């Protein structure tokens, strides 16, 4: 263990969120150990602005909840405390011990972690349970030191990503760590240690045992965090992309340049939007990833006599379920994804009532952007994009687009569940 004093590191409290400081100080004042840990410490040391501030403590989740009225406990696999300040959530995790200690931990067949609630460890135990050396750095609010158990400071300096302990065992314990390695390497522009690469190559197939819902969450972290292009390239390099988008990977393996360019252009645009603070949606990313297969199969259906829209819908019916076997896609994203596809042939109608109706469609803008992406990827649709760009510039078109957006906002607000007041326990039927 190495301890870096305040004058030996660059972390300043002025760069830590006020809410995180509130939690750190209250835990410390209550007599608990209180540390900023993980990506927040790593990013501060790299002079980056952290997205999140996570805290590690020897207080149990229930003890944390007792200190903060604005705290809720979440998770089954990992029991965590979330201290909520409006939209800002400070995650507080209790020190964890080895899986072999206590009844809260369990290793399944093959060495994978299936339960992870072993509390009562020391700071050193907690550090050993973390994945990468650069994520196992602790900022101590009591004396403003940085504590480093595994040479993470040196690895930050050299720009290398290393697992803590045996690399193969870490991937076996949780195969998602292979995806995390790809994400951090892309985000930080770090090189992977040879042991990390070897472990991923040997055990990446275990990702096929991970629940589809968990892999969907990893897709969002990889492709919608502002470094999507680099993440995509790293996933392909490490042979991990096939476990997230198997059909798309097969196309890429054949050297399909159209698919490669379509994805790259879409992710470049997504990265730009995130950097500009603009919204992005998984519906668009998934629409791009699956489109080459949907388009090819739709063409076959058209040759057999189906009209264009029906052909696309039928192709989607065949292809989407196979994707859901790999990563889940909630209905709130799968429906707009399919609408983006089904609107593509309708965009060929650029005059008359159908064109006016298209402009008022709430999915028009996403469908138009998708059409122009296809044009950029070489489909020969640029003239059609130019027509729609001009059509959008008229006052009537803008009014139709604005009205469609208002209808969409109104529909979303109606779907939000209303908060019900607590009316107390229901009456007992036996007592009237």
Secondary structure, 3 states (H helix, E strand, C coil): CEEECHHHCCCCHHHCCHHHHHHHHHHHHCCCCEEEECHHHHHHHCCCCCCCCEEEECCCHHHHHHHCCCEEEECCCCCEEEEEECCEEEEEEECECCCCCCCCEEECHHHCEEEECCECCCHHHHHHCCCEHHHCEEEECCCCEEEECCCHHHHHHHCEECECCCHHHHHHHCCHHHHHHHHHHHHHCCEECHHHHHHHHHHHHHHHHCCHHHHHHHHHHHHCCCCHHHHHHHHHHCCCHHHCCHHHHHHHHCCCHHHHHHHHHHHHHHHHHHHCCCCCCHHHHHHHHHHHHHHHHHHHHHHCCCCHHHHHHHHHHHHHHHHHCCCCCCHHHHHHHHHHHHHCHHHHCCCHHHHHHHHCCCCHHHHHHHHHHHHHHHHCCHHHHHHHHHHCCCHHHHHHHHHHHHHHHHHHHHHCCCCCCCCCCCCCHHHC
